[in-house]
Amino acid sequence: MSIVAAPKYLGGNFADASPGMRFGMYLPVWLPDWKKNKNLDWHQICKLGSKDRNLIQSLQDRQQAMALSDAADDVLILPAKSTAPFTTGLGNEHPLENGFSFLWPYGLPYLPGSGVKGVLRQAVRELSSGEWDIESGWDTEQRYKVKNGKLQPLSMADVLFGLESKDGGNEHFRGVLAFWDVIPEISGGRLSVEIMTPHQKHYYQDGQAPHDSGDPVPIPFLTVPPGSGFQFVITCDHARLKRIAPELTEDDQWKALMEKAFEHAFDWLGFGAKTAVGYGAMHLDDQTLDEEKQRLARRREEARKAKELEQLTASLPEDAAWLERQKACGEWKDNGSFLTAIEIFLGERANLSSDAVDILKQELDRRWKGIVKNPDAVKGKKNKPMFKERPKKIVQQILALAPEK
């Protein structure tokens, strides 16, 4: 029976540990003589519990909220689906010879933002070279100039991704784009295992003559299965981009360029490790992309309305500004919620500004015609005899708290 290389006081049940901890620290791979067990229980290693799935969803929701909290013009969100297994971090040290990248402290699989940037940069190099018969908009012309001690020419790729000078140089430039880590939504709720079988070990490692009668040893490694969701988020320093390359901010041109780079990367490059043999292939998730665009459009509309509301209430007293915000945001959906909100509002104030009184009178008359001049004329709802008394009492309270004119 294989064991975990961990102190006994931790116990032997690590089923509730994160996938990263189960694969790394608590992998039951050792036999009592500290030789490796070749028959591992991969079902236990690969499974994701409900806690892991909930944490993935929470992290994705947090990323979404953070991305949409920025100015709507400064973020690009592209959802994708994997069409092949995805793996990364195979070079990490591990008893099985092939590691895997987990995001700590959560212990969940992820694609580092630096890896996303590297793949897209390679895609831009290929598109800018002119060797691909694609109208992508990318080129290598150094049409932009910045002053870093002296005038420094930059291409579109340099502006967006940054420029690192050669060894000993000092002409660095920080790109305007930031690439976020990607936390995949794992298809089927579990990781999967792939096998690589290196041949000719006796020739490459032992120095023997090459022949076809070697004894290859299969090496398992972890992957994220096909059909998993990947949400790519890129944010842009809009102010710097507008100062350096203003035309890239017009009509979201920088987004169109990056979408072309993603398209090329999805079709020809892949993400993660072992892309040369087909791993990490993806395609754009059009359905989710439409949902993201609608969400972004709603965000823009909300930002526009918030700005208008801020301008509308800038010169109003605090109580009147609060009332205007409630009206504009639709917080008073029906007469009952309106009356409850106003009762709380009035209970917290010893007096009202004239602007607040005018707003309340207008809202009361809109709901119950003529109630401000004639409180007894209000019509109540059927089967709710007490309801018609509340507007009357509120009108009287508003008039009592109103400032004298």
Stockholm file with secondary structure:
# STOCKHOLM 1.0

chainA/1-405         MSIVAAPKYLGGNFADASPGMRFGMYLPVWLPDWKKNKNLDWHQICKLGSKDRNLIQSLQDRQQAMALSDAADDVLILPAKSTAPFTTGLGNEHPLENGFSFLWPYGLPYLPGSGVKGVLRQAVRELSSGEWDIESGWDTEQRYKVKNGKLQPLSMADVLFGLESKDGGNEHFRGVLAFWDVIPEISGGRLSVEIMTPHQKHYYQDGQAPHDSGDPVPIPFLTVPPGSGFQFVITCDHARLKRIAPELTEDDQWKALMEKAFEHAFDWLGFGAKTAVGYGAMHLDDQTLDEEKQRLARRREEARKAKELEQLTASLPEDAAWLERQKACGEWKDNGSFLTAIEIFLGERANLSSDAVDILKQELDRRWKGIVKNPDAVKGKKNKPMFKERPKKIVQQILALAPEK
#=GR chainA/1-405 SS CCBCSSCGGGCSCCTTSCHHHHHTTTCCCBCTTSCBCSCCCHHHHHBCCHHHHHHHHHHHHHHHHHHHHSCGGGEEEEEEEESSCBCCCTTSCCTTSCCCCEETTTTEECBCHHHHHHHHHHHHHHHHTTCSCCCCCCCCCCCEEEESSSEEEECHHHHHHEECCCTTCCCCEECSEEECCBCCBCGGGBCEEEEECCCCHHHHTTCCCCCSCCCCCCEEEEEBCTTCEEEEEEEECHHHHHHHCGGGGGGGHHHHHHHHHHHHIIIIICSSSCGGGTTTCEEECHHHHHHHHHHHHHHHHHHHHHHHHHHHHTTSCHHHHHHHHHHHTTCCCSHHHHHHHHHHHHHTCSCCCHHHHHHHHHHHHHHSTTTTTCGGGCCCCTTCTTTTHHHHHHHHHHHHHSCCC
#=GC SS_cons         CCBCSSCGGGCSCCTTSCHHHHHTTTCCCBCTTSCBCSCCCHHHHHBCCHHHHHHHHHHHHHHHHHHHHSCGGGEEEEEEEESSCBCCCTTSCCTTSCCCCEETTTTEECBCHHHHHHHHHHHHHHHHTTCSCCCCCCCCCCCEEEESSSEEEECHHHHHHEECCCTTCCCCEECSEEECCBCCBCGGGBCEEEEECCCCHHHHTTCCCCCSCCCCCCEEEEEBCTTCEEEEEEEECHHHHHHHCGGGGGGGHHHHHHHHHHHHIIIIICSSSCGGGTTTCEEECHHHHHHHHHHHHHHHHHHHHHHHHHHHHTTSCHHHHHHHHHHHTTCCCSHHHHHHHHHHHHHTCSCCCHHHHHHHHHHHHHHSTTTTTCGGGCCCCTTCTTTTHHHHHHHHHHHHHSCCC
//
